[in-house]
Amino acid sequence: MALAASCLWQLESGYKRFARWEQKGIWKRLFDHFANDLDWEYLIIDSTIVRSHPWAAGAPQKDDEDPEDQALGRSRGGFSTNIHLAVDGHGNPVQFILTGGQRHDRPQAENVLGDFDADDVIADKGYDTDDLRETIAERGAEAVIPPRSNRKAPADDDKHLYQERHLVECFINTIKHYRRIFSRFEKLAGRYLAFLHFVGMLIWLR
């Protein structure tokens, strides 16, 4: 009984320390520190939806706070969170943004791109909009995005370079091997984002 109580205390203390580091922004700073040797040949953006466990509901809410501030919503898969992310030319993570699962990928594209300076931006046809292509061009980069089938004047895309998009798919597959990532248990979006930064840091250290 004493051993079990001791183990429980250590686990609780470990999580409290993780939470304190998240509140102080330490996990984000550590992630940014390791994600500083980027391959800027191209940047690949995508998103993935993760199911949220019922435990993720019920975060304390302020009077002026939108419930969606905790990046929880309803998608076809049910109660979920959408992870919008970017990887560099080696498939290493450089950015994570969270929204509710029902939110579309395109509105988050500029936020995911941040102020990164890549030669090419690779994305799937869900990001094929004129304004995003213009934004990418203004940055001096080329948009490698297949045109949607209903486009009247489809833009040209580099089919050979587009094959590199498999790097972001492989990265998504990798992070979903981690239990605290493939299903969200955290009530607070910031806490779940801290786990993403922690896993991203581990991937950079490999």
Stockholm file with secondary structure:
# STOCKHOLM 1.0

chainA/1-206         MALAASCLWQLESGYKRFARWEQKGIWKRLFDHFANDLDWEYLIIDSTIVRSHPWAAGAPQKDDEDPEDQALGRSRGGFSTNIHLAVDGHGNPVQFILTGGQRHDRPQAENVLGDFDADDVIADKGYDTDDLRETIAERGAEAVIPPRSNRKAPADDDKHLYQERHLVECFINTIKHYRRIFSRFEKLAGRYLAFLHFVGMLIWLR
#=GR chainA/1-206 SS CHHHHHHHHHHHHHHHHHHHHHHTTHHHHHHHHHTTSCCTTEEEEEEEEEEECGGGCCCCCCTTCCGGGGCCEEETTEEEEEEEEEECTTSCEEEEEEEETTSCSGGGHHHHHTTCCCSEEECCGGGCCHHHHHHHHHTTCEEECCCCTTCSSCCCCCHHHHGGGHHHHHHHHHHTTSHHHHEECCSSHHHHHHHHHHHHHHHHHC
#=GC SS_cons         CHHHHHHHHHHHHHHHHHHHHHHTTHHHHHHHHHTTSCCTTEEEEEEEEEEECGGGCCCCCCTTCCGGGGCCEEETTEEEEEEEEEECTTSCEEEEEEEETTSCSGGGHHHHHTTCCCSEEECCGGGCCHHHHHHHHHTTCEEECCCCTTCSSCCCCCHHHHGGGHHHHHHHHHHTTSHHHHEECCSSHHHHHHHHHHHHHHHHHC
//
